[in-house]
Amino acid sequence: MILFSSCASVKSTYTNEVEQEIRANAAELAKAITEVDIAHLPTPVQNHLRACGFINKPMPLNGRITWANVQFKMSPEKQWIPIKCLQFNSVKQPARFAYLYAPKLGVNIFVGRDKYQNGKGNMLIKLLGILTLQNVKGKEMDESSLVTILSEALFVPGYALQPYIKWEPVDSTSAKASIEYNGISVSGTYFFNNQGLFDRFESNDRNMQDKDSSIKVKWSVTVDYYKKDGNYTIPGYAKATWHLPAGDYEYFKGEVAGITFNEQPLALP
């Protein structure tokens, strides 16, 4: 009973936080993204938004990302384990919520909640839903959470048009992006393929946690392919990797089953 109520508690926290975030920003109507709106962006970013079908469509002010066939690796020497992942991103004030759990034989090996909201990041991981393995907070976590949001600025591209994200042209196939919020600034570079779609994001501003310390390590998100999802073209499969001196440590990979934009609050009973 303690096990399942603890797991349910973490999920309930995630669900309640997401619903509160939707309600807090529900009053704003999403206007369409126009060519005028994207004119200040570097050319490859403009091309990506056009290729994905976002022009003359409502600006995504939030996005619920549905993941499938996700695998996670706890450390470089560990084996991959299948996990479930729920995720919600909000744009007006940068926010991101993710709930992860690893079910096996009816038991969740671990549950986790990764959050950035109100300028603060927090990673909470519990073994069997009871024993806290990580509860990371502080400036380093705030920086890392902002890097993660920046890496998803073209997953939920309402981010890309917010004043807290600045873009700089690099060349015809890449662009630098910087995000500044709550006194913290981080940056990264987007790389685009010959179809005009981003296939890699890299940053040196994300902190890798190691027991009681953290260190900045090059980090990347790669997109293997894209697919149609309703009116949009979205990433189909994504991976996250730490680039360590000893070699690359890919620790997250999964299929993006779909993305739902501009969710509204649930009706109250």
Buried (B, 14 or more C-beta within 10 A) or exposed (E): EEEEEBBBEBBEBBBEBBBEBBEBBBEEEBEEBEEEBBEEBBBBBBBBBEBBBBBEBBBBBBBBBBBEEBBBBBEEEEEBBEBBBBBBBBBBBBBBBBBBBBEEEEEBBBBBBBBBBEBBBBBBBBEBBEEEEBEBEEEBBBBBBBBBBBBBBBBBBBBBBBEBBBBEEBEEBBBBBBBBBBEBBBBBBBBBBEEBBBBBBBBBBBBBBEEEEBEBBBBBBBBEEBBEBEEBBBBBBBBBBBBEEEEEBBBBBBBBBBBBBBBEEEEEE
